[in-house]
């Protein structure tokens, strides 16, 4: 299902899941790169979890990320307020398993 066919609630949940469980590889690559990537390269990077990027004096880059715990709390709230209590149970099971993967 693409984004146009999803309800706003489904899109919010998808976004929260990406914030809570998404990879930050591209952001880390950006921090450790010697040169600023081109606009084209930046456009292909997955920086969804990044809340801000700043150039610091001396040529470095400071990257701040969205709070994963807040995203998890919001997901939990959605799951608990859902029509089906099975949704909340499934979320709790997924969160319990998330620690094993190093997330």
N, C-alpha and C positions, 0 to 999 in steps of 0.2 A: 504494500500500500504506500503510495507516495504522499508527500506532505500536503498536497492539495485535497486529498480525500480523507485526511485525518481530522478529528475534532480538535478543538483547542486544547482540551484536557489531554488527549493523546500526545499532542505535540509538546506540551509542557512536560509530561512524564518522560517522553523520549529525551528531551533536553536535560532533565534532571538526571536521568540514567547516564547520559554521556558525561555530565559533570562529575557524577559520583564514581563512575567506573572507566571513563575514557583514558586513553593513553596521552602522555605528554611528551612523547619522543621528539616531535618536531620543535616544541618549545625549548627543550633541552639542547637540541642541535643548534638552535638559533643562539642560545646563550654561549655555547662553546665555539661558535664559528669565529674565525679570525676576521672575516669581512662580512659586512651586511649583505645578505642575499639580494638578488635582483627582485624587482616587483613581481615578475612572473613566478619565480621560485616561492616567494612569500604567498602569492595567491594560491599555490597548490598545497601549502602547509596546513595541517590541521591544528589550528590555534583556538579551538572552541573553548577549552578550559582556561584560557588566559584572560585575566581581567584587565591587566594593563601591561604595557611595555614602555620602558623609558631608557633613553640613552643617558649614561652617567658620565661624569667628567673622567677623562682618561680613555675614552673610547669603548667602555664596557656597556653591557645591556642588562637592565634589571627587568625581570619578568615576575609578575604576581599572578597567582592562580586563584580561581574561585574556590570557595571552601567546600571540600568534599563532604564533610560531616553535615553541613547545612543542607546540602543536596540530598543526602541520605535521610535526614530528618523529614524533609518535605516529601520524599518518596514514601516514607513510613506513614506520614499523615494522610496522603492520598490513598494508600493501601488500607488503612484502618477506617477511613470514611467511605470506602467503596461499598457497593451493594453486596459484594461477596466477601465473606471473611476469609475464604480460601486465598484471595489475593494477598491479604496481609500475611498469612502464614507462608505463602510462597516467597514473599519478599524477605521475611525473616530468615528463611532457609537459605536464600541467595546471599544475604548479608553474612550469615554464619560461615558460609563457604568462601566468601570473598577474602577473608583473612588468610586462608590457605594459599591463595594465588599471589599473595604479596601486594594486594591492592591497598 
